[in-house]
């Protein structure tokens, strides 16, 4: 196993206590110098190519291709994270896969933004396992705890943003290229704000928007929106990630003297009583209900009387005159019974 492959499956000691410490893969810090960058971009979570990327020169890349660029990035990370090991410093760069290519060539190249001028970071710093929805991003309290835990490695305070802009995630554009002109328009707005002297923080995707701005995760609703950040936001924004895990209250189960649940005994007793009543209403020879059958017939007659419907035993039923069915008259009439008919 190479050194990069070993670091890919290990987390720094600061990740202990995070719900993704044992299930998440790799570790990825932000790329770029937040103190010198003109723009700051926050995505959601790294991919497999991001967590396995090593800061070594490669002439085939359009970024971090020379030895000087890699050494500068390593020096910046060592300055901001003196406690991290060499493996966490040299491995993991955001937006280097298809997502990074879409940003760099499809969007930034159209508006005149260079990657060297952008500080790029993620909301979550490891590759989470796929959930029930098939998306590699945690949900529920696991998501809240992981997002809060990853804030210890943020460098947004060094960037000092005063404006935020919401836009589409480039992974969604790779799946459906139709919204590409909208994403280009959003970064034109970012470029113009920066030219006016603002420090713009761009949140890409619903997960980043929901985490940092506490907006809804439907990015289609917020795309293109921008907002001025309050003074001191960079120093206090981590407070919005704090949450208390809900403790589920256990229901008190009442037990009898033998240690059995009382509620289960009540249900079993009720079931036994119903079975005994059923046996009592059945004759031992034929198994046909005796008393209960007559009671059911009486109930049917009463229901028909309420609905003003004839019992159908005779044409001389009193429902035609009085509106109430008289079963006695129908049964003892000398007229032969006819088919069932409803009275008017």
Helices and strands as residue ranges (DSSP letters): H 3-8, G 13-15, E 39-45, H 48-51, H 67-80, H 86-90, H 98-101, I 102-108, H 109-111, G 115-117, E 118-124, H 140-150, G 151-153, H 156-159, E 163-167, H 170-175, G 177-179, H 180-195, E 200-204, H 206-213, H 219-222, E 226-228, H 233-236, G 237-241, H 262-280, H 291-306, G 318-320, H 327-332
